[in-house]
Structures are given as C-alpha cells and as structure tokens.
C-alpha cells in the first residue's frame, strides 16, 4: 500500500504534537522545546495571575503570581505557597503549577531565583544552563524566599501565616533547605530534589545534613528509576528524618517504583501521568493536613 502525497502547494496536516508545540511552546524554556503533546495548560479564568516584582535587599526580582480572583463579597485570604523552579527557570510549566494551586484556593508565587546570574529560559541546552545555576548561592535563594514571603504578606491578599513551599528538581532540594531555614513554614512538598552532593562556598550543606533540623514537615516525592537520585540516598534521608526534630519525624517520603526523574513535568518525555496525578493529590492532602 503506497503512502499518499499531499497535492503540490498544500501542506500536510500537522500532528497534535506539532500544533500544541506551536501554540504553547513559546512560553517554555528554549532548552525544552518542542513540548510534549501531553502538556497541561491551566486556564487563568477565575484567577488573578501575572508577573509581579519582589523587592529584596539587593533590588527587585521578577516573579509569577496566581491567586483566586476577588468576588463580590470579601473572600477569605488564601494560604501562601512558594513554588520553586526547576533548572529551566520560571517558564510556562512552573507558571501553570501556580495556576493549578490557585484553582485549588491558594496564593501561589514563583520568584525567579536565578535572575541575578542570568536568564536560563533563553539558553539552548543543559550545559549552558548549568553554567548559570551553579553560580547561584543557597544563601541568596533563602533570602529571596524570605523576601517573597514578606512581599506576599504586605500585599494583603494572602494569609502568610499559612505558609507552604513546593519545588521541583533543583527546587525540590531548596524545599528541604527552606524547611530547615524558615521558622514560619508549616509544610513543604519536595519533588525529586537531590539530597546529597558536593560542597562548596555556594552550597555548604545539603538536605541529608539538615534533615534533623527541619522546622516544618516535608513530603518527599521520588522516582524509583531516577538515575540522578539513588534510592540509597532516599533511604539515608528516611533514617535521618526519624532521628531528627519533631518536624523531621513528621516528614514522609513516597517513592514511585516505576517513575524516573521529573515525572510531574508533563511537557517532557519524563512525564508519568499516574505518578503525577497521585503526587498532586498527595501534595494537596499534605497541605491540608498541616493547616495550609
């Protein structure tokens, strides 16, 4: 059976993947385009969503914020959730996560934590991105997150006393660090964040070393097939949590045996729909269980 050739001058019908990539791809980091046909796009209908500026001690940094839109009567101030980016920056996937949280009733904000070192969304590949990310000090990140909480509280649109944090990959590691740093945090959810690593002046300590000092319980979500985060380090983290503070003891780690790294990243081939859906359900349940 021969394959039909489209008539001269008439383009072949694009696939769904091609159409979706052309429609939503422009909002994604250059290094991850074209995006997958399974990419989730959450509408901003019923939300107030867009770019904002966060004042810090060294100048403003950009961020993306999404929250439920105001209604006729004065609404209850929604809880605050910090959303921490992957190495690809605050691109469309992270913005969509903010909108998903806003749809669930949260004030979600994702500060651009690499902005002083460079714009990773415009870089073509992982090596170039690593050249920026590797120059970002942990201390700078934690200070920027504190500034983001202060900005959100001052806005009058959120109850910053109901504070949570969630993050992905690079941001998953930051969740653990922030839980050991902030005394205001109520809960955290870390998605496939590294637990150990090399030490230097910019990254003096890693989650495994800080596990005993957590100020808020963290739910860790990991993939059993993750080639970058061995299950031995996950087991070591479990042991460290059990021997730590009360908040550490109340933390938990769930492993999806068949999932690899970045299983929530629906715009990439790593996406695992079942693990992603279950993880999102666990995230929302974890926040509710801890008063957020």
Secondary structure as UniProt FT lines:
FT   TURN            8..9
FT   HELIX           16..24
FT   HELIX           25..27
FT   HELIX           30..32
FT   TURN            37..38
FT   TURN            45..46
FT   STRAND          47..54
FT   TURN            57..58
FT   STRAND          61..68
FT   STRAND          78..84
FT   TURN            87..88
FT   HELIX           92..103
FT   TURN            104..105
FT   STRAND          107..111
FT   TURN            113..117
FT   HELIX           120..122
FT   HELIX           126..133
FT   TURN            134..135
FT   HELIX           138..155
FT   STRAND          158..168
FT   HELIX           170..181
FT   STRAND          187..191
FT   HELIX           207..210
FT   HELIX           211..213
FT   STRAND          217..223
FT   TURN            224..225
FT   HELIX           231..242
FT   HELIX           246..249
FT   STRAND          252..256
FT   TURN            257..258
FT   TURN            261..264
FT   TURN            266..267
FT   TURN            269..270
FT   HELIX           273..289
FT   TURN            290..291
//
